[in-house]
Amino acid sequence: MIFSAFPKLKELLANIPKEKEENIVNEFVSDFYQEHCDKIEEIGKSMKIEATEKLIPGVKDLAVLMDYEWSNDHPGYIAIPSILPFSPFETNVFYFSILGELRGSKGKGVAFIGVHEISHFILFDVLDSIYGEETKKELNNNLIYFLKEILAPVLMNQLPLANLLSVENYLGNPNLKEIYILDQSGKKIQISRYFQNIYEKEKADGKVFSEIVKEMVQILRSIQNEIDERQKLWNMSGGKIYQDETLLQKYSESIKITP
């Protein structure tokens, strides 16, 4: 993804000794920041305004939807602008890609990205409260990945977040778009929508978020082999799946949920 976004960097690193790669990358990044310094500063100021007006209220709404309270010694969250073509995160830090804006396209904004990423941070705390130190032993990486990436759109489609962030029918990351569940009534439904229906029904019935998460974990465990296979296909082909009819047919084959 980085080389696709920066083909010049790929050229600079071609046939270069390993020991010189770091210096070349550092120089390339430094030059890029210097070339775009005025625009980066402008974006940074805009980010701070949006964080105050939308991200902070959005995170508070998120906590209500997830029945979550921060401890008194919680360090808070840090958003860091980045020229990476994606937005990775660490323990309480997410990197907000500004590359698209630097190149003239309008991104989703720091509030949208921030709420999405912070939903992951809160989920991890909830999982720790449910499973304690056994979390990693109880849940494999693919299951946690699907759980967090499904829950982000589920929560962001709820009021008042949907209004605040101008969200409408958000399905989550591109790899979820064409994954479908065949429910017990035989109805085919996109996977994020399936879990959104569960969240909304259980919330209406008075269940707290941790109980809903446990139910979702059990469902994902029951289809572990299927989600592992989808993740394997995505890791191999990525967005090319949507350009290959055979791959797409295999990828979008309905996953049956049984009682």
CORQUI-V235395 format. One record per run of one state. SS is the DSSP state (H for helix, E for strand, - for the rest). FROM is the first residue (numbers start at 0). TO is the last residue. Records with the same first field share a line. If there is no record, write none. Layout:
BEGIN
SS=FROM-TO + FROM-TO
END
This chain:
BEGIN
-=0-0 + 5-5 + 13-16 + 35-35 + 65-76 + 82-87 + 89-91 + 97-97 + 102-108 + 138-139 + 156-159 + 165-172 + 176-178 + 182-186 + 204-207 + 222-222 + 243-243 + 251-253 + 256-258
H=1-4 + 6-12 + 17-34 + 36-64 + 98-101 + 109-137 + 140-155 + 160-164 + 173-175 + 190-203 + 208-221 + 223-242 + 244-250
E=77-81 + 88-88 + 92-96 + 179-181 + 187-189 + 254-255
END
